[in-house]
């Protein structure tokens, strides 16, 4: 920081963010937030990373937070922040601490607003609207109206963000970001959630009793294991118990999948058939940090009373609930109980490792589809050790559920917006993933998702990120069509007009955005292209993977037509 300038409220926030490990702030500029942007430019240790789309900037902050532990995005008042709302809501649902920074009319401007009924630019007329809009999707939604109280409010909000692993909204009056304030004292620490010892003891006793009496128990890991840094503890539990384990879809690679006790990712009926068969035989599920979505309705209908679930929202063993039992304390106490109490022996479930996926046999001219594409990608990735320093990033598309069947990926190599399910997240967050982790983003998107956020390709190029962006191109919202009318994928079937997409010239688009462009449609074409792509440096590549419009991933077919009456088509265009 320049020593001849006063230490301001903006400097205070940046200092705190730097202490928490943040090194990048993603931004789209705006006049209201100019004081903060100027402070950011002068701040030593945190870089400003410009985006061209507000939602993409917020997606990038979300991707960054997944690896750095916290992310931040600076956006213009209302017109910018409202564009980023979707990404912040996703961070809220998926337990990801992102700080949204903005500014609103200054004290002087507000005098004009109040005295002369002036409607300032980007304003609805309600000067509290930003706080109100973001309140339901943050753990703190604040308007900083003076420099005296701003530091304490910033500290309080940041502590909530890192304690609850959820986003916060910080809007300051335009003048406040530039006003002087004292330097921060000490460092911020996450607060442990309230823990009731009697309730915790009862939960542990019931857990051990249920596991000890179970014939075929399994451990299921959720995304909160990663968000709270509990991977080492859960691995100690898995190895001490000898129990097989799975992960939910959004938590894929929360631990190393090459572990011999791993039985594959469980994504309901989209799971590998081998994994589904094992899960059907389970009579007790220890679900740690899992957020059950409607992908798991069948599991919940069958096994709700057999599930031990502990996450940040609740703790239960079957139908018995325990208040104030946080996941970190529960896991620590469970590990202690296993080592001290021999009255509750845990069974070791012997099982064979998952069978290797066998490559489809065929000719060089075979057309690509979801399964063949992922099989070839998996083989080349294994041969080239790609996942050691790359992350596979998927959005809400058919490819997400098909990729859930990949096995043996290393820890922290899979990123997905699988709970919130926002189209376009995968390409937008790739920048943040790369800048936080140094890992190469390997994005697999659908036409629809990529079209929503294609501008991010130019930002990847601007920042010399060697991302690989594969677009599974069938010119349709295939996953949506499957849930609207799966018969459209049969010979003679017709897609609904609203599920058809325009034709894009992806090669021209790549050139215009400063990326390398490729188009591939056959087995041999992809096999020849992939090694070439892996040699690219300092520049992203956009690869159009042409697939037949009626290519239906079997995982999506099973989701759209599962057995049982409880399935809810969560992608349906019909209103509830």
C-alpha positions, -999 to 999 in steps of 0.1 A, spaced: 0 0 0 12 35 -7 24 50 26 13 86 17 -23 76 16 -46 73 47 -57 38 58 -93 35 47 -123 13 53 -115 -4 19 -80 -10 31 -94 -25 63 -115 -50 44 -87 -59 21 -63 -64 51 -88 -87 67 -93 -107 35 -56 -110 30 -53 -124 65 -79 -150 56 -59 -162 26 -75 -142 -2 -52 -131 -30 -76 -122 -58 -108 -101 -60 -129 -105 -92 -146 -74 -104 -166 -55 -129 -161 -18 -124 -187 8 -114 -186 44 -103 -201 39 -69 -175 13 -59 -146 34 -73 -130 41 -38 -128 3 -32 -114 -4 -66 -87 23 -62 -77 9 -28 -76 -26 -44 -53 -14 -71 -29 1 -45 -31 -29 -21 0 -51 -19 -9 -88 -18 -43 -89 -34 -48 -85 -72 -79 -73 -90 -91 -97 -117 -114 -81 -142 -144 -99 -158 -168 -88 -185 -199 -102 -170 -211 -98 -134 -225 -133 -130 -193 -147 -144 -172 -126 -119 -193 -140 -91 -190 -176 -104 -152 -170 -105 -152 -159 -69 -172 -191 -61 -147 -213 -79 -118 -195 -61 -134 -200 -27 -137 -237 -33 -99 -240 -32 -87 -209 -12 -114 -211 15 -128 -177 8 -136 -157 -24 -145 -121 -31 -162 -102 -59 -167 -64 -64 -197 -53 -84 -216 -21 -92 -246 -12 -72 -278 -31 -81 -273 -35 -118 -241 -55 -111 -249 -71 -78 -283 -83 -90 -266 -100 -119 -244 -118 -94 -273 -128 -72 -276 -162 -89 -240 -171 -81 -242 -159 -45 -273 -180 -40 -254 -210 -52 -225 -203 -29 -251 -200 0 -266 -234 -8 -233 -251 -14 -216 -237 18 -191 -215 1 -179 -183 17 -179 -155 -10 -178 -118 -1 -198 -96 -24 -185 -60 -22 -205 -31 -35 -213 6 -29 -244 28 -31 -251 66 -33 -229 87 -10 -240 107 20 -240 138 -2 -261 121 -28 -285 108 -3 -292 144 9 -303 152 -27 -324 120 -28 -342 128 4 -346 166 -2 -353 167 -39 -368 132 -47 -340 125 -72 -338 89 -84 -300 82 -88 -287 59 -114 -290 21 -108 -314 28 -80 -350 14 -75 -357 42 -51 -354 19 -21 -319 25 -7 -322 -7 14 -330 -29 -16 -295 -45 -18 -295 -55 18 -330 -69 14 -323 -88 -17 -292 -105 -4 -304 -112 31 -320 -146 23 -289 -159 6 -261 -147 29 -253 -150 66 -247 -112 68 -262 -86 45 -250 -51 56 -249 -15 45 -219 4 60 -230 40 65 -201 54 85 -164 47 89 -166 46 127 -187 14 129 -176 -1 96 -146 -21 109 -165 -39 137 -193 -47 112 -168 -60 86 -152 -82 113 -185 -96 125 -196 -104 89 -164 -120 80 -164 -142 111 -199 -154 101 -187 -162 66 -157 -183 77 -177 -199 106 -207 -209 86 -189 -213 52 -215 -191 35 -214 -158 16 -219 -122 29 -230 -90 13 -211 -58 21 -224 -26 7 -210 8 18 -221 43 10 -199 55 -18 -179 78 4 -174 53 33 -150 30 14 -126 59 10 -128 73 45 -100 67 71 -103 42 99 -80 24 123 -59 -6 113 -73 -40 123 -62 -56 156 -53 -92 157 -67 -118 133 -102 -132 128 -110 -168 138 -140 -190 129 -163 -195 158 -172 -231 167 -209 -238 165 -228 -242 197 -225 -278 210 -246 -294 237 -225 -320 254 -255 -342 265 -270 -341 231 -236 -349 215 -231 -378 239 -265 -393 231 -259 -389 193 -226 -408 196 -241 -436 217 -270 -440 192 -246 -439 163 -223 -466 177 -252 -488 186 -268 -485 151 -235 -492 134 -227 -521 157 -260 -537 150 -260 -531 113 -254 -560 89 -242 -539 60 -234 -503 69 -218 -477 47 -203 -442 52 -215 -414 29 -195 -382 26 -209 -348 16 -195 -315 6 -194 -301 41 -165 -325 48 -144 -304 24 -158 -270 34 -149 -276 70 -115 -292 63 -125 -326 78 -110 -349 51 -82 -363 73 -106 -370 101 -131 -389 79 -103 -410 64 -92 -420 99 -128 -430 106 -131 -449 73 -98 -468 78 -104 -475 115 -139 -489 109 -131 -508 77 -164 -497 63 -170 -491 26 -177 -455 17 -193 -434 -10 -197 -397 -17 -227 -377 -28 -224 -362 -63 -214 -327 -53 -188 -342 -29 -171 -363 -56 -133 -364 -48 -138 -349 -14 -112 -377 -6 -91 -398 -29 -112 -422 -49 -84 -447 -53 -89 -458 -17 -97 -496 -16 -129 -490 5 -144 -465 -20 -175 -480 -38 -181 -452 -63 -200 -419 -62 -236 -423 -53 -259 -401 -74 -292 -420 -70 -302 -438 -101 -275 -420 -121 -249 -440 -102 -229 -469 -116 -250 -500 -115 -224 -517 -94 -226 -489 -68 -264 -490 -69 -264 -527 -62 -242 -522 -32 -263 -494 -18 -295 -514 -21 -280 -539 3 -271 -513 29 -290 -513 62 -273 -483 78 -259 -451 63 -236 -428 82 -240 -396 62 -214 -370 72 -218 -335 58 -243 -346 32 -269 -323 18 -296 -345 4 -313 -332 -27 -342 -345 -47 -317 -367 -66 -319 -389 -35 -357 -391 -30 -357 -429 -36 -329 -434 -11 -347 -413 15 -380 -431 9 -364 -465 13 -338 -457 41 -348 -425 59 -351 -443 93 -318 -461 86 -297 -429 80 -275 -413 105 -271 -378 92 -249 -350 107 -244 -318 88 -245 -281 97 -283 -280 98 -292 -310 119 -281 -343 135 -302 -374 136 -300 -411 140 -329 -425 121 -359 -406 135 -342 -393 166 -330 -357 163 -303 -341 185 -301 -303 188 -268 -285 188 -245 -313 175 -220 -297 150 -203 -319 125 -167 -312 135 -173 -319 172 -194 -350 163 -167 -364 142 -140 -358 168 -161 -374 195 -169 -404 173 -133 -410 166 -125 -409 203 -154 -432 212 -142 -458 187 -108 -459 202 -119 -460 239 -151 -481 239 -148 -517 229 -185 -524 236 -194 -511 202 -173 -531 176 -177 -519 141 -181 -545 114 -157 -546 85 -176 -550 52 -155 -569 28 -162 -559 -8 -146 -562 -42 -132 -530 -58 -154 -514 -84 -150 -530 -118 -130 -511 -143 -150 -493 -170 -144 -511 -203 -140 -490 -234 -166 -494 -260 -155 -514 -290 -160 -498 -323 -144 -481 -354 -124 -449 -357 -154 -432 -373 -178 -439 -345 -198 -407 -335 -190 -394 -301 -216 -394 -273 -215 -387 -236 -203 -422 -226 -177 -426 -254 -163 -390 -248 -159 -396 -211 -143 -430 -216 -117 -416 -240 -111 -386 -217 -107 -409 -187 -82 -432 -205 -61 -403 -218 -62 -386 -184 -50 -417 -167 -22 -422 -193 -10 -386 -190 -16 -383 -152 -39 -354 -160 -58 -352 -128 -27 -347 -106 -27 -310 -116 -61 -305 -133 -97 -302 -121 -127 -316 -140 -154 -290 -138 -190 -298 -147 -223 -279 -146 -259 -288 -146 -259 -310 -177 -262 -345 -189 -224 -347 -187 -225 -341 -149 -244 -372 -142 -224 -392 -168 -191 -380 -152 -204 -392 -118 -196 -427 -130 -159 -419 -134 -139 -437 -107 -104 -434 -91 -100 -396 -93 -76 -380 -68 -88 -357 -40 -100 -322 -50 -100 -329 -87 -138 -326 -94 -158 -294 -92 -196 -293 -98 -225 -270 -91 -245 -301 -84 -268 -288 -56 -277 -253 -69 -275 -265 -105 -270 -232 -123 -264 -234 -161 -231 -218 -170 -214 -221 -136 -188 -245 -150 -172 -221 -174 -175 -191 -151 -159 -207 -121 -130 -221 -141 -110 -189 -138 -113 -189 -100 -104 -225 -98 -72 -219 -118 -61 -188 -99 -68 -203 -65 -53 -237 -70 -29 -235 -100 -47 -265 -114 -57 -267 -151 -95 -264 -156 -110 -291 -177 -145 -279 -183 -173 -301 -198 -204 -280 -206 -235 -284 -226 -244 -259 -254 -270 -242 -232 -247 -237 -202 -218 -225 -223 -240 -200 -242 -250 -184 -210 -215 -175 -199 -194 -178 -230 -177 -144 -224 -157 -160 -196 -136 -176 -224 -122 -142 -232 -113 -137 -195 -95 -170 -194 -75 -159 -225 -68 -125 -210 -53 -142 -179 -34 -168 -199 -52 -198 -184 -47 -230 -203 -82 -242 -197 -98 -269 -219 -135 -261 -224 -154 -290 -240 -189 -282 -252 -211 -313 -257 -228 -298 -287 -262 -312 -297 -279 -278 -300 -305 -286 -274 -312 -285 -237 -310 -323 -236 -313 -327 -198 -344 -305 -198 -359 -323 -227 -354 -357 -210 -375 -345 -180 -401 -328 -202 -406 -358 -226 -380 -385 -228 -397 -401 -258 -382 -373 -279 -350 -393 -278 -367 -422 -295 -366 -426 -333 -392 -402 -348 -394 -382 -315 -395 -344 -316 -378 -321 -292 -400 -293 -277 -393 -260 -295 -382 -243 -263 -355 -269 -258 -338 -262 -291 -308 -239 -293 -294 -218 -321 -264 -229 -341 -231 -213 -331 -199 -211 -350 -177 -222 -321 -144 -220 -341 -151 -183 -350 -162 -177 -314 -129 -191 -301 -109 -169 -324 -129 -138 -314 -123 -145 -277 -86 -152 -281 -88 -189 -276 -78 -219 -297 -107 -235 -314 -113 -271 -323 -142 -293 -335 -144 -330 -331 -171 -356 -338 -155 -391 -339 -136 -415 -318 -104 -412 -337 -107 -374 -339 -109 -371 -301 -81 -396 -295 -58 -377 -318 -68 -343 -305 -65 -348 -267 -27 -353 -265 -24 -321 -287 -47 -302 -263 -26 -312 -233 4 -296 -248 -12 -261 -251 3 -235 -228 -9 -201 -216 -41 -201 -237 -75 -217 -234 -90 -240 -259 -127 -243 -269 -135 -277 -282 -169 -283 -299 -177 -320 -293 -204 -327 -319 -228 -354 -306 -261 -366 -320 -291 -346 -308 -308 -378 -296 -277 -392 -278 -291 -398 -243 -267 -405 -215 -279 -437 -198 -275 -420 -164 -301 -394 -175 -324 -421 -188 -323 -438 -154 -330 -405 -137 -359 -396 -160 -374 -430 -157 -365 -445 -123 -384 -472 -107 -410 -461 -80 -436 -434 -78 -417 -408 -58 -396 -393 -85 -400 -356 -90 -388 -341 -123 -368 -313 -108 -360 -299 -142 -396 -299 -154 -408 -267 -171 -441 -272 -153 -448 -252 -122 -453 -271 -90 
